Amino acid sequence: MRPLPLPDPGTPPLGGPWRLLGWLARRQGWMLAAALTCGVVTFGLQALQPYLVGRVVDAATSGGLDGETWRWVGWLLAVGVVITGVAVVGHRFDIRNWMEGAFRSSQLVSRTVSRSGHAVSAELPTGEVVASIANDVHRMGDLFAMSAQFLGSLVAYGVTTALMLRASVQLGVVIALGLPAVAAILAFLVKPLSRRQAAQREESGRLTTLGADTVSGLRILRGIGGEHVFAARYREQSQKVRAAGVRVAGVQSWLDALQVVLPGLFTVLVVYLGALSAVRGEITAGQLVSFFGFAAFLSWPVQLAVQFLKIATNAHVSAAKVVKVLRVVPATGATPPTAQPPAPGAVLHDETTGVTLHPGRVVALVAADPDESAAVALRLGRFDDDAEAATPVTLGGVRLATLPKEHLRARIVVSEATPTIFSGRLDAELDSRGRAAREHLDRAMHVADAHDVLDSVPGGLTGELPEKGRSLSGGQRQRVALARALLTEPEILILIEPTSAVDAHTEARIAARLAAERRGRTTLIVTASPLVLDHVDEVLYLEGGRVVASGVHRDLLARRAADDDGAAARYRSVVGRSLDDETGDETADHGEPITATSMEEVRS
């Protein structure tokens, strides 16, 4: 069996839910065929058991415990052993089919979301996408897990009907026509049940979206005093979900009750007709026992058939939701990857701004407007396909838009100014690519000057971080994110304001260590901090969407205004504001006061 997750989930058809489900079935064809075979054998032999029991009874009543009786007992025992073995194997295939169908669908949704970027949030609510992963893919997997039992139920129905027709045409006809009638009555409730389940699904999706929006904006809501209003909206939507759930439960209760009552009444009818036939001498005592066994056994396949119909309906609804997500197209600037990736050591170049990263150099990007320089950095990592289409970026002369994103993510890593920290063990949070040894983790934490994080997290590297790393201060989260970015060891590393939340003394240590760590590897640091600028190989000054000055930080500070039409003077103004901001900080992230004397030491 193939390991999960799959290396490549494939490219599904998006013509509709049934086409998607059929494609998934073909992708796991041999496992599905094995499960169906096991289901047919298991249920077919189970249908044979009442017949064998009847033969044992007839043999025992006519000849006692003679050889004939023991031969039928042996057949009954052998069939039981085979059923047990095949059922165990079949169950494994059923679970595997569920896992493959659900996980492949989950991978398809995840891949689409990662490739489409902001386009998915523009087209679909967050709750809709979350529900696709949390619920819909599981319901699609249920269809494949139940397929073997459904096919086996049909085979059991056919075997039972054939055996009963051989013994009694009247009872055989009752079985042949009665069971489909019972199944039809039960199936009549499946459609309204599915409608109500779909309505509940929609209300749950809205609730998830509302909850995600409220939690993510809780700080802002508290600032404007609006948390009570949004809490009331969440409470109102919760009541709608509850009401929809009650409506689902009402239909489900009728379906569950009829699944017990109708097959039970059918069994009573078969036993009554069988008893009359036995009294008239038309059937033997063993055949009467067999008919009772057949009627009792077939209530189970009937329930399975109705359950499969319900699961198939749910899977169809869920597949339609998944197809809706999979149809989300990437941002308009994205094109299918067509180019051959350039060799390592290629130049990364923004054609519009003139920002160029030559191999092996540590470069800083400075702008009067921090958003402008951050936007350039995100384009260099192809985070915004629309922006990249308007302002082309090349790697080794090849447009980023023509390269596979998976390839770019391996070669170019962008660490944003507001990092996201995930819950779990600290070492797992740091080692996002799962390949760093302990000494690499220690070194990255040293470069990021984050040893205080190890002291604040119980257990150090093996300690648990809460959701979003909320136990850490802003500066600690920023330094953990810096260590995480360093551990990816990319060919090109782009850091956006990596030291904005730390004090000047810490920033000076990080700047020196970071430059030394990345020396000889292509690095871009978006910052206006002189403490960092003083350690880089080159500084690019961005103004009006173009690089208007470049050079070593100290040379730019000393350059005369007439040499570059005043760009150097404006550069000094920008970095001078950064010096004033740092001097104005009364306390550091570590709580260490910053004095004028200490700042003068940093400047020197």
N, C-alpha and C positions, 0 to 999 in steps of 0.2 A: 504493500500500500504506500501511496505517495505521502511524504511528510507535509504537514501544514505549518505555516501558510504556504501556498503554492508559489513557485518562482514567477510564473506568469499566469494570471487568471484567464487570459484570453480576451478576445474582442467579441462581445455578444451582439446579436441583432436587436434593434430597438424598434421593430415594427409593432410591438404590442406585448402584453404580459404573457400570452400563451407561447409566442415565439421565443421569449426569453426563457420560460420554463422548459420548453422543448430543447433549446440549446444547452441548458444546464444538464438535462438528462443525457444528452449525447456526450457531453464532456466527461461524464462519469459512467459511461455506458457499461463497461465490463463489471463494475461493482454493482450497478443497478440490476444487471442481468443475473449476477450471482445471488443477490438478495431475492429477486423474483423467483428464481429456481428453488431456493430454500423455502420460500413461502408456499409455493405450489406443492412441494413435497410434504411439508409439515401439515398443511390443512387438508390435503388429499388423504393422507394417512389417518388424520384425526377423523375424517368423515367415514373411514373404513372401520374404525374401532367399534361403533355400535353394531355393525353387521357381524363382526367377529364375536362380540359378546353374545349376540343372539344364537350364533352357531354353537358356542360353548353350552348355552342353556339347552338347546335342542339335543345336543349330543349327550349331555348329562342326564336329561329326563328319559331318553330312550335307551341308553346303554350303561348309565352310571359312569364311574370314573375309569372308563376303559381307554384304550389307545387312541380312539377317535377323539375323545374329549381332551386328552392331554395334547394331542396334535394341534387342536384349535387353540388351546391355552398357550402352547408354544408360539403359534403365529401371533397371538395377541401380545405376548411378552416381547417378541422381536419387533413388532411394529412400535410398541411403546419406547423401546430402546432407540430405534432409528429416529422417532419423533424428537426425543430428548436431544440427541446429538445434533441433528439438523437444525433444531430450534436455537440451540446455543450459537452455532455458526451463523445462522440467519440473523440473529439479534445483533451480532457484531457488524454484519454488513449493513443492517438497518441504521445503526448508530453512525457508521462510517459514511453512509449516504447522506444522512442528516448533516453531519459535520462538513462534508465536501460541498453540498449545496449551499448551506448557510455561510460558510467561510469564504467560498468563491464569490458569492454575491456581496459579502462584506468587503472583500478586497476590491471588487469592481467599484463599489460606491466610494471607498476610501481613495482609490486611484483617481476617480473622476473629481472628487472634491479637491484633492491636492493639485491636480492639473488645471482645474478651472479657476482657482484663485478666488478673487472677489466676485466673479461672475455668479457663483452658486448662491452667495448671500444676496445678490441683487435679484435673482429669479425666484428663490424659494425661502420660506421662513426657516430659521435655525431649527425649530422643533420638528419640521418635516424631515430634515436631513438626519437629525439625531434619531428620530423614530425609525427611519429606514435601517439604521445599524442596530438599534436596540430591540426592535420588534419584527419588522417586516422580513428581514433575511432569515430569521428563525422560523417564521411561518412558512416561508418557501422551502426551507429544509424539512419541515414536517411532512410536506407532500411526498418527498422521496423516501422518508423513513416509513411512511404508511403504505407505500405502493405495493410492497410485497404482501402485506396482510390483506389488502383489498383484492389483489389477483388471486391469492390463495382462497379467499372467501368465495369468489366466483367458482373456482374449481371445486371447492367443497360442496357448494350448492349443486353443481352439475353431477358430481359423484353420488351425492345423497339421493337426488331425484331419480337417477338411473337405477340405483339399488332398490328404491321403494317401488318403482314401476314394475320391476321384475317380480316383486312379491305380491303387490296389490295395486291394480290400476287406479282404484278409487283413491287410496291414500297417496299414491304417487302424484295424481293430478292435484289433490289438495295441497301437497307440498309445492308442486311446480307453480301453482297459481297463487297460493296464499302468501307465501313469503314475499314475492314481488309487490303484492298489495300492501303488506305491512311496511315494506321499505318505502313505497310511494307515499304512504300517509306520513311517515316520519320525515321524508325528504321535503314534504310540503312546508314544513316549518323551517327548513334550512334557509330559504331565501329571505324571509323576514328577519331571521336571526342575523344573517350576514349583513343586511342593510343596517340593522341597529349596531352591529359591531363596527361597520365602516363609519357610522356617525360618531360612535365613541372614539374611534381612532382619530378622527378629525379634531374632536374636542380635546383629546389628550395631546395632540400635536400643538394646538394653540396654547395649552397650559404649559407645555415644556418651553415653548418660545417665550411666553410671558415670564416664566420663572428665570430663564437664562438672562433675559434683558434686565430684570429687576435686580438679580444678584450682581451682575457685572456693573450696574450703575448705582449700587447701593450707597457708595460714598457721596455721589452727586445728589442722590435723592435726600440723604440726610442733611446735606448742606442747604437744600432749598425747602426742607421740611415736607417733602412729598412722599416719604416712605409709607405713610399710613394710607394714602390714596392708592398707591400701587399694591399694597397689601390687600386692600379691599377688592381691587380688580382681580388679584390672584385668587382670593377667597370666592368671588363670584364665579370665576371660570372653574374652580374646583368643584363647585356645586353643579355646574353643567356637566362636568365629567361624571360626577356621582350619579346624577339623574340618568345620563345615558347608560351608565353601568347597570342601574336598576332595570331599565327597559330591556337591556340584553339579558339580564338574569331572569326576567319574567318569561321570555320565550324559551330560554335555555332550560328552565325548570319544567315546562311542558314537554319539551323534547326528551329530557332525561326520564320523566315519568312515563311517557308513552313507549320509550325504548324498553322499559321493564314490563309494562302492562300488556302491550299488544303481542309481543312474542310469548308471554305467559298464557294469554288467552288462546293463542294459536296452538301452543303445546297441549292445553286442555282439550281442544277440539280434536287434535290428532289422536290423543290417547283414548278419547271417547269413541271415535270411529274405529280405532284399532281394537278396542275391547269388544265392540259389537261384532266385528269380523271374527275375532277369536272365539266368541260364544257360538257363532254360526259355523265354526269349524273351517273358515276360509283361510285363516293363517294360523301358524303354530304359536306356542307360548314364547319361543325364542324370537320369532318375528315380531310379536307384540313388544317384547323388550327392546328389540332393535328400533322399532318405530318410535317408541318413547325416547330412546337415546338420540335418534335422528332429530326429532322435534326439539329436544332440549339443546342439542349441540348447535342447531342452525340459528338459534336466537343470538348466539355470539357472532357468527358471520354477518347477520343482519345489522347488528349494532356497529360492527366494523365498517360495513358498507355505508351506513348513514354518517358515521364519523369521518370516513374518507371524503364523502361528498362535502361535508362541512369544511374539512381541512383544505380540499381543493378550491372551494369558494374563497376561503380566507387567503390561500396562496395566490389566487388570481388577483384579489384586491391588493395584496402586498406587492406582487410583481408589478402591478400598474404603478404603484408608488415608487418602486425602485427604478423602473424605466423612466419615470419623470425626472428622477435625479440624474440618471445616466445620460439623459438627453441634454443636460446642461452643457453648452459649448463653452470652451475657454474664452477668455477675453478676446476682443476683436483683433488685437494685434498678434495673437498667437498663430503660428503656422505649423503644419506637421513637420517633425524633424526630418530633414532631408540631407543635411551636410555631414561630411566625415569630420569627426572631432579632431582639432589640431593636436599636435604633439605637445607634451609637457614643456613648460618654459615659454608659452606663447604670451604675446603682449595683449593686455586688456585695454580697449580704447573706446571712449565715448566720443562719437563723431561730432556731436552738437556742442558740447562744452569744451572739448579738447582735453579732458582728463585722460591721462595715459599712465598705465601702471606697467613699468618695465620689469622683467623678471628679476627677482632677488633684491628688490629695493623696498625700504619701508618709507611710505609716503603719507603725508598728512594733507587733508583737504579742509580749507578754512573758507567761510563765507560770512558776510555780515548777517545774512538770514540763515539760521541753523536749518530751517526746513528745506531750503534750497540745496544745501550740501547733502542733507539726509536723502533727499529725493534722487540725487545723482547716485549715491551709494546703493539705493534699492534698485535702480535701473541696472547698475553694474552686476547685480546678482540676479537679474531678471525676475524681480518680484512683481512687476507691473507690466503686463504684455502691451497694454494700450500705450503706456508711456514709452516703452521700448520701440514700438512701431513709429512713434513720432520722433524719437531721438535715438537712432540706431546705435547699438553697442556691438563691438566685434571682439572676438578672441582669436588671436592669430589671423586676423583678416576675415574670419567667418562670423556671420551674424549670429548673435545668441539665439534669436528667434528660430533659427534653422537647426539648432542642436537639441538633443533630448534633454529634458529638464533633469532626469535622473543623473545624467552625465555632468551637468552643470553643478548640481547640488554636491556632487562628490569633489569637484575641483574648486568651486567658489563657495565660501561660507560667509554669510552676512549675519552679524550679531547686532540686533537692533538696540536702540537707546532704552526702551522699556522692555526688559526681558521677562519672559514667562518662565517661572520655576514650577516644576511638576512635583507632585507628592511621591513619596517612596524613599528608598534608601539613598543617602547622599551620593555614594559612589556610583550608583546606577544613574542618578540624575546627571552627574558629571560626565560619565562615559556614555554619551548618546549613541555611539557607533559600536559599543560593546567589544572593544579591542585593546583598551588601555590596561597596562600592568600597574601594580601599586606604586612603583617608583614614578611612573608617568603622572599618576594622580597627585602625588605629593609635589612633584615639580610644578605642575600647573597651578596648584593652590599657592605655592611659593611665589610664582610669577605674579599671580593676582593678589598677593599679600592678604590671603584669606585664611590664615591660620586661626584667627579669632572665631571663624565660623565653626571650625572643628571643636573649639571649646564650648561654643554655645549650643551645639547639637549633641544631645546625649548619645554616646556611642561613637562620636566622630564620623569617620567616613562610612561606617556601617549603621549609623543612626538614621532614624526616620524623619523625613521632612513632612510637615502637614501640607494641606492643600495650598498651592500657589506659594509655598515657602513663607507663610505669613508669620512664622516665628522669627524670621530674620529681619534685620533692618533694611532700609532701602539700599544703603551702601553694601551690605553683605550680599543681598540678592544680586546686585550688579557685579560684584566680584566673583560670585559663583558662576554667573553667566559668562564672564570673561574666561574663567578656567575651563568651562565647558566648551567654549569656542576654540580655545587653544588645543584641547584634547582631540578635536576633530582632525588636526594636522592637515589642513587643506593646502593645495597649491597656492591659492589666493585667499587671503583672509581680510574681510572688510569689517571694521569695528566702528559703530556709530556711537559717539560720546561714551566710551567705555569707563571713564573716570568722573563723570559729572556728579555723582552722588557721594564722593569720598572727600576727606579733608586734604589739604595741600601736602602735608607730610606723606600721607599714604599715596597720594597721586604721584609724588616725585619718585617714590620707590617703585611703584608700578610702571611708570614711564621708562625708567632705566632698565628694569628687568624685562619688560615687554619688548623694547627695541633690541636688547641682546638676544632674547629668545627667538625672535623672528628675523634676525639678521641673516641675509642670504635667501630669504623667502619672501615672495611678493605679499605686501601688506599695505592696506589703506586704512588710516585712522581719521575719522571725521571728528574734528575737535578744534577749538580755538584756545585751548589751554597752553600757555607758554611752557609749562612744566613738561608737557608731552612734546610740543613742537621742537624743543631744544634737543631732542634725542633722535629725531627722524632724519633720513637721508635727504629728503626733499619736501618742501612745502608748496602746495598749489593754492593760490588765492583765487576764489570764484566770485565773480561779480557780474550781474546782469546776464547770467546764464552762460558765461564764458570764463575760461582761465585767463586772467589778465596779468598775473605775475607769478613767478615761480623761483625757487632757489632755496638755499639753506636759511633757516629761521633767523640766525644772527645777521646774515647778509641782508635779508629783507628789512630788518630793523635799521641797519646802517645805511641802506640805499637812499640816495638823494631823490627828492620828489621829481626833479626834472628828468630822471632816467627812464621812468615808465609812466609818465603822464599822471603822476600822483597816486598810482595804485599802491605803491609801497607805503605811502602816508596813510591811506585808508586802511591798509592791512595793519599798520601799527595801532590805528584807532580801535580796530576790532579786537586785537589781542590785548590791548591796553584795558579795554572794558573787562576782559576776562580776569586780568590781574586785579582790577578793582573789586570784582565780585568775590574773588578768593580772599582778598584782604578783609572784605566786609563780613566774612563768615565768622561768627563768634565762637562756634564750637564745631568740632569735626564729627565725622561719623563714629569715631571711636570715643568721642567725648573729650578730646584733647584741645585745649584752647589754642587759637592761632594768634600770635602776636605780630607786631610790626617787625620785630627783630627776626622772628622765624621766617617771615615772608621775605625779608631781605636776604636771608641765607638761601632760601629756595631760588630767588632770582639769580643770585651769584653762582 
